[in-house]
């Protein structure tokens, strides 16, 4: 997964088009693109690679990087790790 930002909707649109062209030129088929109408947040699914392209304000608002943070942002977060011996 790749997360990147453009400086504006126009820049995100240009990044999306160029990335699609380069992937296609390198033989990647079945590329899906969502969000290209507004170019606030574009998701490009190239099979083994998924690319998220954001305008900076939208990236900050959604903050999807928090899904991979090592520990929750606050100590009273409901995502605290448990120490019970339950098996998954």
C-alpha positions in Angstrom: 0.0 0.0 0.0 1.3 3.4 -1.0 -0.1 6.7 0.5 0.9 9.9 -1.2 -0.3 13.5 -1.4 -0.6 15.9 -4.3 -0.7 19.7 -3.7 -4.1 20.2 -5.2 -7.0 18.3 -7.0 -5.3 19.1 -10.3 -2.0 17.6 -9.1 -3.8 14.5 -7.7 -5.5 14.1 -11.1 -2.1 14.4 -12.9 -0.5 11.8 -10.5 -3.4 9.4 -11.1 -3.2 9.7 -14.9 0.6 9.3 -14.9 0.6 6.4 -12.5 -2.1 4.6 -14.5 -0.1 5.2 -17.8 3.1 3.9 -16.2 1.5 0.8 -14.7 -0.2 0.0 -18.0 3.0 0.5 -19.9 4.7 -2.0 -17.6 2.0 -4.7 -18.3 -0.2 -4.2 -15.3 -3.8 -5.0 -16.3 -7.1 -4.6 -14.6 -6.3 -1.3 -12.8 -9.3 0.1 -10.9 -9.6 3.8 -10.0 -12.1 5.3 -7.5 -12.5 9.0 -6.7 -11.0 10.4 -9.9 -14.1 12.6 -10.4 -13.2 15.0 -7.6 -9.6 14.1 -7.0 -9.8 14.7 -3.2 -8.9 11.1 -2.4 -8.1 8.7 -5.3 -7.7 5.0 -4.8 -5.8 3.1 -7.5 -6.0 -0.6 -7.2 -3.4 -2.4 -9.3 -3.8 -5.8 -7.8 -0.8 -6.4 -5.6 -0.4 -2.6 -5.0 -3.0 -0.2 -3.8 -2.2 3.5 -4.0 -4.0 6.2 -2.1 -3.5 9.7 -3.5 -4.8 12.6 -1.4 -5.1 16.4 -1.3 -3.2 17.4 1.9 -6.3 18.5 3.8 -8.2 15.3 3.0 -5.2 13.2 4.0 -5.0 15.0 7.3 -8.7 14.6 7.9 -8.9 10.9 7.3 -5.4 10.1 8.7 -5.5 6.5 7.4 -1.9 6.1 8.6 -3.2 5.7 12.1 -4.3 2.2 11.2 -0.6 1.2 11.4 0.5 3.1 14.4 2.4 1.2 17.0 0.3 2.3 20.0 -3.0 4.2 20.2 -2.8 8.0 20.2 -4.3 8.4 23.7 -4.1 6.2 26.8 -7.9 6.1 27.1 -8.4 4.7 23.6 -10.6 1.6 23.3 -7.9 0.1 21.1 -5.6 -0.7 24.0 -4.0 -4.2 23.7 -5.4 -6.8 26.0 -3.3 -9.1 28.1 -5.8 -12.0 28.5 -4.8 -15.4 27.3 -7.7 -15.8 24.8 -6.6 -17.6 21.6 -7.6 -16.2 18.3 
